[in-house]
């Protein structure tokens, strides 16, 4: 039995969005409010004084913030694999200034790879969705002065969604059986066969859990709003209407994180969120799977039209869902659906099957054509495989030009921790450096020579769709844009089209090749 360690009452809480140190790619073209931290803040605002410090945009040194705030608890988000090192550094600085502060880390990546936060500077790890668990932590400390007698620096808190049981697991327990945290993780290793059937998850519309969540405290980041952007739209707002995903793509860990569930809040709860935003806002629906259910999609379109706030929307949708439900997407387009992100992933049916995407190339083509006819713009994500030849690159480039995708987004196939692909390709990884798991650097040996591979990858970015100068003028006239924001967006694409941007990746491959020969 571990000795009980008294922890002072928690009266002040600082929630931190860490710097990611990424200057190109998705995190440069999209930088939005830390909605997850806003929900956490909403869940505990009646228990303590809460502040949010966004280190991505706030230039004030963390040392000054800590001296001013004097927090009893510091929560740090670790959402992406590339955040691992920066989170450790933030935790180190916190303990250096205030050794008695309780440091808690949570988020997508650390939930799937908690070992990345096993340091002396981090006291607890929240696994899975954090609102309920975080609130319980604060209540338990304030009432009992401890965290259930679990070893302080390596405690893992598990919110077992499947059974609604909150339990505490030590580091040793986790290392002996990782599936104690996520039951589905035990199945990940078995679900890596190409063409594996799509598993249908537990689906819940009008979810009591989603509807009863606290409102996000957006006011805590009002001072940062002018720094946020989405593509070339300024001061965007984010809304979450669903959690999870019912599909089992091999490269994605969303379904693992949400233990196979897909929950949707009521449309009326969503309308409350939308009505609270300023008129004519750019609204980012952060759902990994939006408008999946036709009845909900149609109701959303109807209610938004009646709300008449002038909002324009971005959402992630599946191509096959668009093809199956054209009337619903016609209604959504009329209601303000402006741009959609479609995970096209590949122009090869063989590759789509290997990714267990559950869709067809023909669905992608039909969805693109149909949405463009409605005036909805396409942000199409496409994966580049390290095993590609020059012909594969050429085929993808021709596909993008021929379909007229408005915002092509290219990612290098990266086996992320927590995914079936990580299990499948782990032995082929040439680096474990988390900063290179950014989808813009290959972490596996490519078939082409390093310089050739990255030159081909860079060349893919040399278009942002059709329209030329006339399109650029049109961008400036859209909702929530400015001349400067459009120029910044175009510069990002230009940066991505330069092979020098990927010099770290070239050097890594050349070094790995030299070591292999030696």
N, C-alpha and C positions, 0 to 999 in steps of 0.2 A: 504494500500500500504506500503510495507516494504521500509525502508530507503535505499538509494543507498550507497553501500560501495565500495570505491575506492580500487583497488588492484594494486600494483606496476607492472610495465611491467615485463614480463617473459623473461629472457635472459639465465638462466641456469636451466636445468631440470635434476633431478635424478630419474631414474626409478628403483624400488626395487622389487626383488624377495625375499619374506620373508622366514625366516627359518620355516620349518614345524615340526621340532623336532620329526620326525618319523625315527626310526632306523631299522624297519623291514617292510616287505611287499612291495607293488608296488613301493613306493617312495624310497625304499632302493635298489631294483634290477634295477630300472630305474631312472636315474637322468640326464635329458637332458637339452639342452640350452633353455632359456626362450624365445621361438619363438614369443609369443604374444608381449612381451616387445620390441623385435627386430623390429616387424612390427610397433608398436607405434613410436619407435625411427625413423624409416624410414619416417613416415608421418609428422614429425615435425623437422627434422634435418636442414631444411632451415630456420626455425623460431627461433631456439635457440640452444645453446650448450647442447648436450644430453650425459648422462652417464648412464650405467647400473651397479647396484650393486647387485650381487647375494649372498645373505646372507646364502644360503644353503652350499656354498663352500668357501666363503671368510671369513677368520678369523679376518680381520681388524674390530675393533669396529665401530659400526655405528656412534658413536660420532665423531671419527676421520674423517670418510668419509664426514660427514656433514660440519665439519670445513674446510676441504680441498675444497669441491665442492661449498659450499655456494649457494645451489639451491634456486631459486625463487619458483619453483614448484616441489613437490615430488609426483610421482605416485607409488602406491603400488598395487601389484596384489593380489587378493583374489580369487584364483581359486577353492580351495577345502573347504569343511565345516571345516576340521581340521585346516585351516589357520586362523579362526576367531580371536582367542586370540592373536596369534603372530602378526597379522596385527594391532590390537588395540595397542599392545605394541610398535610396530615400529612407529606408528603414534604419540604415546605419546612422544617417544624419539625425534622425529623430532620437535614437537612443543616446547619441553623443550629446545632444542638447538636454534631453529629459529622459534619463535612464529609467525613471519610474512609470513613464507612460506605457500603457498597454498598446502594443502594435498588432493590428489584425489585418490580414491580407485575404482578399476574396476576388472572385472573378472567373472568367471562363477557363483560361489556361491553368491557373493554379488549382482549380477544382479537378482537372484531369491529370495534372502532374504536380501534386503537392510537394514532392521531394524537392522541387525547385525553390521552395520557400523554407527549407529546413536550415535556418541559420539562427545564430544566437540573438539576432536583432528582431526576430519575428516571433511573437508569442502565440498567435493563434491563426488558424486558417479556416475560413468559412467555405464549406463545400456546397455548390449548387446555388440556387436563388437565395439571396441573403436577407431579404426584408424581415422575415419572421425570426430567423436565427440571430441576426444582429440585435434585434430588440430583446430577445430572450437573454442574450449575453449581458446587455446593459442591466436588465432587471436582476439577473442572478448575481452579478457583481455587487450591485447596490444593496441587495438584500442579504447575501451570504458572505460576500467578500472573497469569493473564489470562483473558479470555473470547473466545478465538478471533480476536483482532485486529479485532474489530468496534468501530466508533465507540462510545465508552463511554456517552455520555448518551442515544444514540438507538438502542441495539441492540434488535433484535427476535430472540427465540429461538423457533424454530418446531419443534414436535413434530408432524411430518407423519405422522399416524396411518395414512394410506392405504398408505404404503410403509415404515413403521417406520424412517424415516431422520430423524435429528436434524440440522438444518442451521441455519446462522446467516445472517440476512438483514439487510442494512443498511436504514436508513430510506429511502434513495434507491431501492433495489430494490423496497421495498414500494410506494412512491408510484408507481412506473412500472408495477407489475403486482400489485395487491392479491391476486389469486388465487394468488400464490405461497404465501400463508399458508393460506388456505382454498380449495382447488380449487372447492368448491361455490359460493363467492361469485360466481364468474363466471357461474353459471347463475341466480343470484337475480333479476337484471334481466329474464331471459327467462321466469321462472315467475311472472308476476304477472297472468295472464289469469284472469278469473272462470271457475270450473268446471274449472280445470286438473286433470288426473288426479292422484290420489295416487301418489307414487313410493314403491315399497317399498325399504327400505334393506337394507344388509347386516346380517343378524341373527345373533347369536351367543349361544346359551344355554350355560350351564356354561362361561363364558368364562375362558380361562387368564389373560388380563390382569386380569380382575376378581377372580378367585380368589387371585392372587398379590400383590394389593395389600397394602401394610403395614396393620397395624391402626391405626385412628385413636387418637391419644393423648388420650382424654377427660379424663384426670386433670389435664391442663393448664388445664382450665376448671372444675374442681370448685368453685373459689371463686366462680364466677359462676352456678352452677347455679340457685340460688334466685331469680335475677333473670330467668331465661328463662321464657317462657310460650307456650302454643299455644292460641289462642282463650281459654278460661278455665281451661285445664289448666296447672298449675304444675310447674316442674322437669321438662320433657319431655326425651326423648332422640331423637336423629335417627339413622336408618340408611339407607344407600344400597345398594340391591340391583341396580339397573340404571343404565346411562348411555345417554343419547341417546333418539331417537324415530324411528319408522319413517314418520311422517306428515310432510306438508309444508304445514302451515297458514301462510297468508300473513302473519299478524301475529306469528308466533313465530320466534325465532332458535335454538331448542334444536337443531333438526336441522342447522343450518348449523354451529354450534359443534362438534357431534360428527361433522362431515363425513359425515352420512348414515348413521351406524352406530347400532345398538341392541345393547348388550351386557348380559348378565345373569349375575350370579354364581350359584354353586351354592346350592341351598337349605341345604345343610349349612354353608356359610360363613355364611349369614344366621343360622342357628340358633346358631352360635358367638357371633355378635354379640349376639343376643337373650339368650342364657344369661348373658352378662357383665353385664347390666343388673340393677338392683334389682327384686325382684318387684313386681307390680302397677304397673308404670310406664306412662306414656302415651308411645307410640312413634310418631314421625312418620317415615313412609317418604318420603324426599325425591325418589324416582323421578319423573321427568316422565311416565312411562308404566308404571304398576305393574300386575301381574297380567295382562299381555297374553297370555301363553301358558297355555292351560288346564291342561296337565300340571303345569307349575311351580306354578300357583295351587293346585291340588289337593294337591300335595306339601307346599307351604307350610302349608296349613291342617292337614294331618295331623300334620306335625312340631311345629307350634306347640301343637296340642292335647296331644300327648304331653309336650311340654316343661312345660306346666302352670305357667307363671310368673304368670298373671293379668294379662298385658299387654293393653292396649287399643290399637288401631291406627287411624291415619289414613293414607289413601293417595289418590293422584291416579289416577283411572281414566276410561276412555272409556265413554260411554253405550252405544254400539253393542256394545262388548265385554261389558258386563253383560247385554245382551239376548241375545247369542249364547251365553253360557255361564252360565245360571242355576244349574246344580248346583254349579259351582265357587264362585259367590258365596254360595250357601247355606252351603257348607262354611266359607268365609272368615268369614261372619258368626258362625257357631257358634264359630269359633276366636278371635274377639275383634275382628274388623273393626268399628269403632265408627262412624267418619265417613269419608265419601269426598268429595273435591273432584272435581266433574265440570265440565269446560269446556263448559257448555251453549251459551255464546256468543250465541245469538240465538233468537228465537221465529219467525223468518222463514227459510224454506228458501232463498229467494233470497240472503239475507245469508250463510247457512251455505255456500252454493256459492261466493260471492265470497271468503269466507275460506279456501276450499279445505279445509274441515273434514273432508269425507269422511264425514259422518254426516247423519242426518235428524232433523227436529223430532219425528217419531213415536218415534224411538229415545230421545230425551230424556224424553218423557212415559212411555214404558214402563219405562225404567230407574229413574226417580224413584219410580213406583208400586211397582215390584218391590222395590227396596231398602228403601223405607219399610215394606213388609210384613214384611221381615226384621228390622226394628228398627234398620237402618243409617241414620244421619242424613246429610243432603245439604247439602254446602257447594257451592252452585251459582254459578258465575261467569257473568256476563252482560255483554255489551258494549253501551255506549251510543254511537251514532254522532253526530258533530257535525251531520250532515245531517238529523237527526230532527226531526219535527214533534211537536206536542202529542199527536196520536193515537198515535204510536209509543211515547211514554212511557206512555200509558194502557194500551196493549196489553201492554207488559212488566209493568206493575204488576198487571194482572189475571191474567197468567200465573203470577206468583209467588204470589199469594194462592190461586189455584185449585189449584196443585200442592202447596202447603204446604211449600215448600223451607225447611229448618230455618235455614240461614245463607246468605241471599242475599248475593252479593258483586258489586257493580257496578263496572265499570271503563269509563273513556272510551277509545274506540278510539284508540290511540296508535301511530303508525308508529315502531317502535324501530329504531335502527341495526342493520344486519345482516339485516333482514327484507325479504322482497319488498315489503311495504307501504311501507317507507321509500323504496324506489326509486320506487314508484308515486305516492306522495303528497308527495314531498320539496319540490316546487315550491309546494305548498299550505301548508307550515308557516309559521306566523306568528312562531315563536320557535325558537331553537336552545338556549335556556337549559336545561341538563340537569336542573335541580332541578324543572322543570315536567313532565318526562317520568315522572310518578309514577302515571299512570292515573287521577288524580283531577282533572286539569286538562286541558282541551282545548288542543292545540297547533295546531289548525286552526280556521278561522272557522266557528262554528255557524250553522245556518239561522235559529234563534230569536234573539231579542235576548239579549245576555249575561246580564242579570238573570233573564230567563225560563228560559233554558237551565239555569242552575245551580239555580234554584228547583225545576225539574222533577227535576233530578238528585238534589238533596238530599231531595226527597220520597220517592224510591225507598227510602231507607234507614230509613223510619219503621216498620219491622217486623223482627223477628228470628225470625219463624215463629210457630207456633201454641203455645198452652198457657198463656199468661199467667203469673200468680204461681205456679201449680202447677208449671209448667215450670222456673221459676227455682229453686224449692225442690229440684227433681230434679237440677238442675245441681250444686248444692252437695254432693250425695251421691254424685257420680260419682268415678271414679278420678282422683286427683291434682288435686283442686279445693279451693277454699276460698270462704268468703263474699266475701272481699275480691277474689279473682280473678274471680268472677262479676260483681261490681259493676263492676270495671274494664272488663270486656268489654262490658257493657251501656252503659257511659258512652261507649265508642268509637262504638257505633252511634248514640248520641244526638248525639255531636259531628258525625258524618258527615251527620246529617239536618238540620243547620243551614246555611243558605245563607252565613252569615258565614264558615264554614270555607273557602269558595272565593273569598274576596275578592280574592286575588292574581290568580286567573283572570279575574274580572270586570274588574278594572283593566287587565289585559293586553289583553283584547278591546276595551274602550272606547278605550284608547290606540291600538290598531291601527286601529280604525274612524276615529278622528280623523285619524290620519296618512294613511289612505287617501283621506279627503275632501280633505285639504290638497294 
